[in-house]
Structure formats: C-alpha cells, structure tokens
Amino acid sequence: MGETKSHIFTIITGRRRIGKTKMVKRFYENRTMLYFFVARKAEADLCDIFTDEIRTRLNIPMLESKGMSFAAIFKFIMELSMTQHVTLFIDEFQDFYRVNPSIYSDMQNIWDNYKNKAHINLIVAGSVNTLMNKIFKDKKQPLFGRQTNTIHVRLFRPSVIKEIMSEYCPGYKKSDLLALYTLTGGVAKYVELFIDRKKFTPKKDVGHVL
C-alpha cells in the first residue's frame, strides 16, 4: 500500500467488520489520501460526494460535479496523477454493481490508457468475496488481472487475542480469553468494542457491549 513513483493497484478483501477500512486509514492517517465510499446511491449523488472529497483533500478546483459520471472523476484523478502522486482508496468497491456496472469497464479503459504515466496508488476494498473474485479473477470481466497486489484480511487467531488481553488486561483468566474469542469470533470490530469499553470479562458483561 506504500507510496510509489509508479502505478500500484491493490485489492483488499475480507468479511465485514474485520478492519479493512480502519487498517488503510490508520496507515495513511498522516498522509493525503482520497477516500471514496461506494454507498448504494445514484451515480450522480456519489459523484457529488467524491468531487467534494477531491476539493477538500487536495485543495484543488474541479469542474461542476452536477451530472458528472464516475468515469469522468476517475479520468480526472488519473490525469492529475501524471503530475503528482495520488493515493485513492475506494471502499465497498463491489457495490458499483448496484450503482452502475459499466463503471468497471470505464475504469479498465482509463487505467490501461494512463497507468504507465501515472504516479498513483489505487486501493480498493470489498467485503463480498464472491463479487470481488468475480471482478478481478473472472477472465470475462474488464478488470481481470489489473491488480498488482492482493491483501486478504483474516480473523484474529487465538494467539492474537491472547496478545491483546495481555496488553489491556494483564491479569486475565483463561476463561476470559475463551469468552472473548468465543463471543467475537476473532472479528476485529467486535474485539475492539469489548476492549474500548474495558469489558475484559465479556461472559459477564456481554449485554452491555453487544
């Protein structure tokens, strides 16, 4: 995910609430990053939000966003990356299927035309593995094979839960560790909820957290 003088296209997969978004945002918290969340809205409404993000984060003017397509925004970003480094993170990337499936074809055409001259770090994340696999692993799909890196975020292992408990609750019991792992399943968001609320014995306090 690091910055580069060339083009990088990273895909990040993993179930919901496992920490994909937080991981990327934490990594770039002291650096400039455009963040596009693909909500289930009309394309024009999403483009209004995306152009506002560009104006705010990069402090540069853009064309009037009214009626703008995502293809136009992506082309603008790729052209911009020919003169400066740009990091773009698109979250819930698979939901473009609900917005406008042709976006994937548009992106493929623009990416192929500009990537060799671009200084861009493109990161896309998705929480529906079947759709993400279709987008990038199905030879019939326009973005097939375009990624340069793939990251799959997995559940916390019991050993990781143990490290977390050791740091935040050094005097924990084995039953506390078992309860935390059983109740959270190793999902980062759920572990975070317990730790943030200092509920280190979730077997007793689960009703106050979930």
C-alpha positions as CSV (number, residue, x, y, z in Angstrom):
1,M,0.0,0.0,0.0
2,G,3.0,2.3,0.2
3,E,3.6,5.3,-1.9
4,T,5.4,4.9,-5.3
5,K,6.6,6.7,-8.3
6,S,4.8,4.3,-10.5
7,H,1.3,2.8,-10.5
8,I,0.0,0.3,-7.9
9,F,-3.4,-1.3,-7.8
10,T,-4.1,-3.1,-4.5
11,I,-7.2,-5.0,-3.7
12,I,-8.2,-5.8,-0.1
13,T,-10.7,-8.4,0.7
14,G,-12.2,-9.8,4.0
15,R,-15.5,-10.1,5.7
16,R,-17.4,-7.0,7.1
17,R,-16.1,-5.5,10.4
18,I,-12.8,-7.3,10.1
19,G,-10.9,-4.0,9.9
20,K,-10.1,-3.4,6.2
21,T,-11.1,0.3,6.3
22,K,-9.5,1.1,9.6
23,M,-6.3,-0.6,8.6
24,V,-5.9,1.6,5.4
25,K,-7.0,4.8,7.1
26,R,-4.6,4.2,10.0
27,F,-1.7,3.6,7.6
28,Y,-2.4,6.8,5.8
29,E,-3.5,9.0,8.7
30,N,-0.5,11.3,8.3
31,R,-0.6,11.4,4.6
32,T,-3.0,12.7,2.0
33,M,-5.5,10.1,0.8
34,L,-8.7,10.4,-1.2
35,Y,-11.4,8.2,0.4
36,F,-14.4,7.2,-1.8
37,F,-17.1,5.1,-0.1
38,V,-19.4,3.4,-2.6
39,A,-22.8,3.9,-0.9
40,R,-25.9,2.5,-2.6
41,K,-26.9,5.7,-4.1
42,A,-27.4,7.1,-7.6
43,E,-24.2,7.6,-9.5
44,A,-24.7,11.4,-9.7
45,D,-25.1,11.6,-5.9
46,L,-22.0,9.6,-5.3
47,C,-20.1,11.9,-7.7
48,D,-21.1,15.0,-5.8
49,I,-19.6,13.4,-2.7
50,F,-16.5,12.3,-4.5
51,T,-15.8,15.7,-6.0
52,D,-16.2,17.4,-2.6
53,E,-13.6,14.9,-1.2
54,I,-11.2,15.9,-4.0
55,R,-11.7,19.6,-3.4
56,T,-11.3,19.2,0.4
57,R,-8.4,16.8,0.5
58,L,-6.3,18.1,-2.4
59,N,-7.4,21.7,-2.2
60,I,-7.8,22.0,-6.0
61,P,-10.8,23.1,-8.1
62,M,-12.8,20.7,-10.1
63,L,-15.4,21.0,-12.8
64,E,-19.0,21.4,-11.7
65,S,-20.0,18.0,-10.4
66,K,-23.6,18.1,-11.4
67,G,-24.3,15.3,-13.8
68,M,-20.7,14.1,-13.7
69,S,-20.0,10.4,-14.1
70,F,-17.6,8.3,-12.1
71,A,-15.6,7.7,-15.3
72,A,-15.0,11.5,-15.6
73,I,-13.9,11.7,-12.0
74,F,-11.5,8.7,-12.3
75,K,-10.1,10.1,-15.5
76,F,-9.5,13.4,-13.7
77,I,-7.6,11.6,-11.0
78,M,-5.5,9.6,-13.4
79,E,-4.6,12.7,-15.3
80,L,-3.8,14.5,-12.1
81,S,-1.5,11.6,-11.1
82,M,0.6,12.3,-14.1
83,T,1.9,15.4,-12.4
84,Q,1.7,14.5,-8.7
85,H,1.4,11.4,-6.5
86,V,-2.2,10.4,-5.7
87,T,-3.5,7.8,-3.3
88,L,-7.1,6.8,-3.9
89,F,-9.0,4.4,-1.6
90,I,-12.3,3.1,-2.9
91,D,-14.3,1.3,-0.2
92,E,-17.0,-1.4,-0.8
93,F,-15.8,-1.5,-4.4
94,Q,-18.2,-4.3,-5.3
95,D,-21.2,-2.1,-4.8
96,F,-20.5,-0.3,-8.1
97,Y,-22.5,-3.3,-9.4
98,R,-25.6,-1.7,-7.8
99,V,-24.7,1.8,-8.9
100,N,-23.7,1.3,-12.5
101,P,-21.9,-1.9,-13.6
102,S,-20.4,-0.2,-16.6
103,I,-18.1,1.7,-14.2
104,Y,-15.8,-1.3,-14.2
105,S,-15.3,-1.2,-18.0
106,D,-14.8,2.6,-17.8
107,M,-12.1,2.1,-15.2
108,Q,-10.4,-0.6,-17.1
109,N,-10.2,1.6,-20.2
110,I,-8.9,4.7,-18.3
111,W,-6.5,2.7,-16.2
112,D,-4.9,1.0,-19.2
113,N,-4.6,4.3,-21.0
114,Y,-3.0,6.3,-18.2
115,K,-1.3,3.8,-15.8
116,N,2.2,3.9,-17.4
117,K,2.5,7.6,-17.0
118,A,0.7,7.8,-13.6
119,H,2.0,8.2,-10.1
120,I,-1.0,6.6,-8.4
121,N,-1.6,4.3,-5.5
122,L,-5.1,2.9,-6.1
123,I,-6.5,0.8,-3.3
124,V,-10.0,-0.9,-3.5
125,A,-11.6,-2.9,-0.7
126,G,-14.6,-5.1,-0.7
127,S,-16.4,-7.2,1.8
128,V,-18.3,-9.5,-0.5
129,N,-15.6,-12.0,-1.6
130,T,-17.7,-13.6,-4.3
131,L,-18.2,-10.3,-6.1
132,M,-14.6,-9.2,-5.6
133,N,-13.4,-12.5,-7.0
134,K,-15.7,-12.1,-10.0
135,I,-14.4,-8.6,-10.6
136,F,-10.7,-9.5,-10.5
137,K,-10.4,-13.2,-11.2
138,D,-13.1,-13.8,-13.9
139,K,-11.4,-13.6,-17.3
140,K,-14.6,-12.2,-18.8
141,Q,-14.5,-9.2,-16.5
142,P,-12.9,-5.9,-17.6
143,L,-10.7,-5.5,-14.5
144,F,-9.4,-9.1,-14.6
145,G,-5.8,-9.2,-13.6
146,R,-5.4,-5.4,-13.3
147,Q,-4.4,-5.6,-9.6
148,T,-0.7,-5.5,-8.7
149,N,-1.2,-6.5,-5.1
150,T,-3.8,-8.5,-3.2
151,I,-4.3,-8.5,0.6
152,H,-6.8,-10.7,2.4
153,V,-7.6,-9.6,5.9
154,R,-8.3,-12.6,8.2
155,L,-9.9,-13.1,11.6
156,F,-7.7,-12.7,14.7
157,R,-6.2,-16.0,15.7
158,P,-6.4,-17.1,19.4
159,S,-2.7,-16.2,19.8
160,V,-3.5,-12.6,18.7
161,I,-6.5,-12.4,21.1
162,K,-4.1,-13.5,23.8
163,E,-1.6,-10.7,23.0
164,I,-4.4,-8.2,23.1
165,M,-5.6,-9.4,26.5
166,S,-2.0,-9.4,27.8
167,E,-1.7,-5.8,26.9
168,Y,-5.0,-4.5,28.1
169,C,-5.8,-6.9,30.9
170,P,-2.6,-8.5,32.2
171,G,-4.4,-10.3,35.0
172,Y,-6.9,-12.1,32.7
173,K,-8.1,-15.6,33.3
174,K,-8.1,-18.4,30.7
175,S,-11.9,-18.3,30.9
176,D,-11.9,-14.6,30.0
177,L,-9.7,-15.3,26.9
178,L,-12.0,-18.1,25.9
179,A,-15.1,-16.0,26.3
180,L,-13.7,-13.1,24.3
181,Y,-12.7,-15.3,21.4
182,T,-16.0,-17.2,21.5
183,L,-18.1,-14.1,21.5
184,T,-16.1,-12.1,18.9
185,G,-15.0,-15.0,16.7
186,G,-11.8,-13.0,16.2
187,V,-13.6,-10.2,14.3
188,A,-11.6,-7.0,14.9
189,K,-14.5,-4.7,15.3
190,Y,-16.1,-6.9,18.0
191,V,-12.9,-7.3,19.9
192,E,-12.4,-3.5,19.7
193,L,-15.9,-3.0,21.2
194,F,-15.0,-5.1,24.3
195,I,-11.6,-3.6,24.7
196,D,-12.7,0.1,24.3
197,R,-15.4,-0.5,27.0
198,K,-12.9,-2.2,29.2
199,K,-15.2,-5.3,29.3
200,F,-12.4,-7.8,29.8
201,T,-14.7,-10.5,31.1
202,P,-17.3,-10.5,28.3
203,K,-19.0,-13.6,29.7
204,K,-20.4,-11.4,32.4
205,D,-20.7,-8.1,30.5
206,V,-21.8,-9.0,27.1
207,G,-25.2,-7.4,27.5
208,H,-23.5,-4.0,28.0
209,V,-21.5,-4.3,24.8
210,L,-23.5,-6.0,22.1
